[in-house]
């Protein structure tokens, strides 16, 4: 009859910090849905670091992009590659449209 945290009843297997880098991306996705204000607070803190210290400026990443890398366990290079792909697709779409 020992008390325990109700998060275990909700399917969590690890509890401690929000958006823990050691937790699975699926767990972080659930946390994003359950605690949107915490996500907002994290992004504001990241933006503060960008504005104050230039954090992330070597890649010109936004607070949203940095946070997404964090919760999806992806390196910054994944976002940069995705950007390149989006640019290529856009350029191809423009070329196709102009050929018509």
N, C-alpha and C positions, 0 to 999 in steps of 0.2 A: 504493500500500500504506500509505496514511496511516490511523492509527487514528481512529475517529469514535464518537460516542455511540450506543449500541444503541437508544436511544429512537427514532431515525430509522427503524430496522427495524420498530418497533412502530406506525408510522403517524404519529408526531409530525412536524410541519413546523417547529415553533418549540420551542426549549427555553430554559430560563432559570429563571424563577420559577414556583412552583406557583400554580395558579389565577390566572394572569396576567390582568389586566383587558383586555389587548389580544388574548388568545386567544379562540377561538370557544367558545360554551357547550358544544358537543359535546366539545371537547377537555377542558374542565373537568369534564364528566360522566365522561369516561374516567379523569381524574386522581382523581376521587372514588372510583371503584371500585378503582383500583390502590393508592391511598394513603389508606385510611380514617383512619389515625392522624394524618395531616396535617390532614385535615378537622376532626378532634376538637381538635387543637392550635389551629387557627385559631379555632374556636368558643370555646374557653377564653380565647383572647386577646381576642376581641370581648366576651365576658362580663366580663372584667377591666376593659375600657374602659368598659362600661356601669356597673359597680359603682363604679369609681374616679372617672370623669369625667362620668357621665351620658350617655355617647354613645348616641344612638338614643332617649333618653327622651322627646324631643319627640313621638315617634309611639308610644311604649310598645311598641317592637318587641323581640322576643327575639333572642338570639344566632343561633338557627337561621334566623329570618326575615331578619336582616341578611346572614348568609352566603349564603342562597338568592338574595337580590337581587344580591349580588356575583357569584356563579357564573353566574347567568342574565342578567347585564347588564340588570337591571331597576331602575328607580327605586323608592324607598320607596313612592311613591304607588301603584304596582301592587299591593303587598301590602295597603295600606290599602283599595284598591278591592275586592280579593278578600275581605277581612274583611267589608266591607259586604254583599257579595253573599251570603256565607255566613250572615250574620245575617238577611237578607231571606228566604232559602230556609228557614231554621229557623223564623222567625216564620210564614211561610206554611204550613209543615207543621203547626205547632201549631194554627193556625186551622182547617185542614182537619180535623185530628183532633178538635178540640172541636166541630165542626159535625156530626160523625157521631153 
